[in-house]
Amino acid sequence: MRFFEYEAREIVKRAGIPVTDYGFTTDASEARSIAERIGGPTVIKSQVLTGGRMKAGGVKFADTPEEAEQHAADILQLEINGHQPRGVLVDPKAEVEQEFYAGVVWDGTRKRPVMIFSPVGGIDIEQVAEEQPDKVGRRHFSNILPFGDFEAKEVIASTGVTGSDLNKLVPIVTRLARLFVDNDMTLAEINPLGKLKDGSFVALDAHMDMENEARGRHKKLLKDLGVGDEETRQAREATEFELAGEAVDAASHRGVAGNVTEFDGDLGLVIGAGGGSLTLFDAVRKYGGRPANYCEIGGNPSVEKAKGLAKLVLSKPGVDKIAVMMSIVSNTRVDIVARGVIAACLELGFDPAEKIAIFRIPGAWEEEGFKILEKYGVEYADRSVSMHEAARRAVEKIQGGVTA
């Protein structure tokens, strides 16, 4: 899940990294009060989970509290890339001598976090890496063993930073790395990390992404930040379809119907079994299919949960058929999933044989499940049919017998 900037700033602050005397508000008049408290010029920033704020007019500078109030009023009504702002962040306009970059990101290939540092901040780190590769330092580190100051010092010094700046930056980078691990982040970034005229360093902006499955381990932090249990945040606000998927999962304690993500395709998916869901999603696309959604179902869900998920997907505008596919499962009853998806079709007035492109779930109680599918004329596949072949058949059906 992705945090708004004002939340990321608070996380950074709690880790002991210096931040500016900012304020967050959803009210323009309160923005004026915050600006009065700060004193001097301020920056008013839209709080949205998307980029391009500056270009869209979501970041404005104010010389007076009255100007800050007017800017806040304008920004609170400004939609950016389809996002309405959660509020505005009022920040002092800092006297910056130099901008640095510090970040930690999860490296999925190495299965370890990697620290990235650059004395060139304020712009995308990818651009710096391309144009000035000698100004980007990197170091992988353990997410089990403690991150030490010497590791931070090594990555910072590799970019040419020395002396007093190096000594002041080491504890900031060290705390950022520890923050990343302690809070199960997939991204922890400070950009820019500003060096002020007096030689001190302060985080001027921050971006944080937490592993979604780790939310249960950080309930206190999320509660302190005001993040609701029902909020599902990625790089954008959750759609109504995605929120409905969360509701389906929450309605029953049995099994899982999670990570429901909306796409624009015509083939609805009810897929699962660990990495099988990713494999199946990619297989559908490989054969030219257009997925309408991604989801993960498993853990022996109830008939109601399987039905609820299938009804949600079938009701999505543009969905022509659904494919019900999983890897070989041991703790999910095939007959229960079969009952659920068929009930969903019937309750919506659809013929299961027409709406279910393929049913491929081998595992517990599969013989009983296959009998149910046969009764309604649904095409099914046992474990002798690979997941890729099942995906190909589903795509072929929805394309009228012609695969890409």
N, C-alpha and C positions, 0 to 999 in steps of 0.2 A: 504494500500500500504506500501511496505517496503522500507526503506531508506538505501542507501549505508553507510558504516561507516563514510566516510568523511562528508556526509550530516548530519548524526546523531551527529557527533562531533560539527558541526556548530549549530545545534539546542540546544545542551547542553550548548555551549558557550553563545548563546543568552539568555539563562535562568539564566546566572550569575554563572554557575558552572565552576570551573577552569579546563582548558584543557592544553595539552602540545602545544608547538610551532610547530604544524604539517604543512604539505603542501600536496596538491593534484596535480597530474599531469598525463597527458597521454603521456608524452615524457620523454625518458630516460635521455637526456641531461639536461632537466629541473630538473629532480630528483637530479642530481649532484649539480645544483645551490641551490636547497633547502637544501641539506645536508651541503653545504658550509655555508649557512646562519645560519643553526642550530649550526654547529660546534660540533665536537665530534662524537661518535658512533651513528648510526641511525638504525631504523628498517624500512624495506620496506615491505608494506603489499598490497597484491592484493585486488582490490575492486570488489567483486562479491557478488551476493545475494544468497550465499550458505555457508554452513559450511565446515569444513575440510580443511581450507586454509593451516594450518601449516603442516599437514600430506602430503598434495599434493605439498608442496614446494612453496606455495604462500606467505610465510612470511620468510624473510631472514634478517640477521643482517650484517651491514656494519661498518667497522672501519674508512673508508676514503670516501670522495666524489666520487672518482673514482670507488670504490667498490660498492657504492650505485647506480651509473649509470649502472654498469654491471648487478647488481641484478634486477634493474628496467627493463632493456631491456629483461632479461630472463622472468620475471614475466608477462610482458605485452603480451608475446606470449604463456603464459601457460593457457591451458583450465582446469578448475576445475569443476568436476561434470557436464560437458556439458556447462559450462558458460565461455564465454570470458570476461576478466576483463574490467571494465569501465575505469580503470586507476590504479594508485598506490598511496598509502598514505605513505609519508615519515615522520617518527616520531622520536623524540629523544629517545635514549635508556636510560630510566629513572633509576635513582638509587632508587630502591623501597625497603622499609623496610618491608612493609606488604601490602597484597592485600585484599581488601574488595569487597563485592557485594552489589549493591543497585538496586532495580528494582520495577516497578509498572506494573501490568498486570490486564486486565479486567476479572473479575470472572463472567462468564456467568450464573452460578447457583445462585449466590447471587445478580446478577445485580448491582454490585458495583466494583470499583477498589480495589485492595489489594496491600498494600505496603509490600515488602519482603526485608529483610536486613540480611546480614551475615558478620562476621569478617573473613570468609574464602572465598576468591575470586579467580578468575583466572581459576576456573573449573566450570562445570555445576552445577547450584544451586540444580538440582534434585539429583545429587550425594551427595552433602553436606547434603541435607535433609534426605537422606537415611542412610548415614554413621555417621553424627553428628547432629541429629535433634535438640539438645539443642543450636546449633549454627545458627539456622535460626529463625528470628523473623518475625511475620506476623501481619498485622492489616488492616482490611477493613475500608474504609472511604467514605465519601459522595462525589459524583461528582457534587454536587450543592452547599453545604456549603464550605467556605474557609478551606483549609488544614492548620492547625496550627503547630507551632514549637513543642508544647507539644506532639502532636501525633507522630511526627518524633522521639522525644526524647524517648518516651515510647517504640517504636519498636526497636530502636537501643540499649537502655539499657537492654532490655529483653535478649539480646545475651551476656551480660557480659561486654560490652564496657563502660568504665567510664572515668572520669577526662577530661583532655584536648582533647583527641580524641573524646569523646562524644560531647563536645561543638563545635568542628570544623565540625563534621559530620552532626549535626542537620540542619544547613542552606542548606547544599548540598542535603540532603534527602527531605527537605521541598520544595526546588525549583524543584526537580525532580517530586514530586507529583503534583505540580502546573503546571509544563510543560505538564505532562500527560493529565490533565484535559483541560487546555487552548488550546491544539493542537489536541484534539479529538483522542488521541492515544489509541491503544489497547495493546501496549507494549512500555515501556520506561525503558531501562536497561543500567546500567553502570557496566561493568565487564571486567577487574578489575577496581575498584576505588582504586588508589594507594596512600599509605602513603609514602612520600619521606623521605630521610635521614634527611632533615631539619625540619621534622614534619608537613609539609604542605600536603594537599590532592589534587589529580588531577585525572581527568577522563582519563584513558588510553585506553579505548575502549567503544563504545556505540552502542546500537541496538535500533532502533525505528520503530514501525509499526503504521501507521495512519489508522483510519477508512476510507475506500474508499469513502463512501458517504459524508464524511466531506471535501473532496478536495475543493469544491466550497467555503467553508468558510475560506480557507487558501491559497487563490490564490497568495497573496503577498509573503508569506513564500516560496511557491513552486517555484514562479518565481525567487526569490532571490537565491534559491538553484539550479536553472537551470533545474528544473523538467518540462519536456514538457507536454502539455495537452494530447498528444496522448499516453503517457506512462501509461501502466497498470502493476503495480508491485505487486506481491505477494511474495511468498517465492522463486520465480524464475523469470527470464525474461519471458515476455509474448510470446506465440507462434504465428506463423503467423495466425493460425486459430483464436486465441483470439483477435489479433489486427484487423483481418477482422471483427470480431463481433463488436468491438468498432466502426469501420467505418460504419457498417450497422445502428447502433444506431444514429450516428452523421449525417447520410444522411437525416434524417427527424426529425423535431421538435415534431412530433406527437407521443405520446406514448413512451414506453421504450422497448428496447431489450438489456438488460445489463447483467453484470456479466457472460459473456460467458467464460466458462472454459473448456479446452480440456481434455478428457480422452481417454482410448484406447479401448472402447467397440464397439459393433456393433449396438446398438439401439440408434438412434439419438433422442434428446428430444427438443421439443418446448413447454416449460412449464412456468407457472407463477401464478399470483394472490397472492402476498405477501408470507406468509409462505407456501402457497400451493406448490410452486416450490420445497422447501426443502422436504416437505412431499412426493411429487411425486418421487423425485430423490431417497429418502430412500426406498420408496415402491418398485421401480423397482429393487433395489439391494436386498431387502428382498425376492423377489420371484425368485431370481437367475439371474436377468437380468444384462447385462453389459452396462451401459450408455456410450455413445460416447462423451457426453458433458453434461454440466450443463448450464442453462441460465435462465433468467427471462424476460418474455414478458408480457406486460400489459399497462394500462393507455390509452386504446383505440388507438392502433397504426394504421397507415395507411396500406392499402393493400400492398404498396411497402415495408414497413418495415417488415411486416409479411412474405412476399414473400422472401425478402432478407435474413432473418434469416433462413427460411426453406431451401433455396437454399444452403446457407453456410453449414448447417448441412448435407443435402443430398449429397453434393459434397465431404464431408470428407471421405478419404479413409477408407474402412472397414465398413462403415455404410450400413446396409442391409435394415432397415426400420426406420421410424420415428414415434414417439408417440406424439400427440398434445393434451396436457392435462392442464387443469386449474381448480381451485376451482370455486365456483359460483361467477360470476363477474357481476357488475352492470354498470361499465363505459367502458367496452370493448365489442364491438359488435362482436357477434359470427360469423355473416355472413362475416365480413371483414377478420377475421382470416382464415375462411374457404376458401374464395377467394384467399387469399395470399398463403396458403400452397398448394392448388390445382394448382395455377398458377406456383408455383415453380416446382412441379412435371412435369407438361406439358412442361415447357420450357427446362427442363433437359431431356425430352424424356421418362419419367417414367409414368407408369399407376398409378394414385392416389390410386386406390383400392388395388394395390399390395404394394405400398411404404408406405402408411399411415396405421400403425398397428391398431391404435385406435384414435378417435377424441372425447375427452370428455371435452367440454367447455359449461356448462350451463350458461345462462345469457341473456343479452339484445339481441334482434333480433335472438333468437335461432331458432325459427321456420323457418325463412328465411335461416339461416345457414344450418340447417338440410336438407332443400330441395336441396341446392347446393351439399351437401355431397351425398345425395341419387342419384342425377343425375350421379355422377361419381362412384357409388358403394362403397363408403367409409364407413366402419363400424363406427358408432358414438354411444355415450351414453349420456343420459340426466342426470338430477340431482338425479334420483332414483338409479343410479349406483355410488357407492362410488369411491373416488380417488384410494383407495387401490385395488378395484376390477378392475378398468380401467387399472391400472399398471400391475396387474396380467394377464389380457387378452393380453396386449401388449407383455409381456414377453413370454406368451404361443405361440403367433403367430410367434415370431422370433425364437423360439426354436422348431418350427415344431409341436406344439400341446402338448408338454410335459413340464410341469412346474417343477422347482426344488423343 
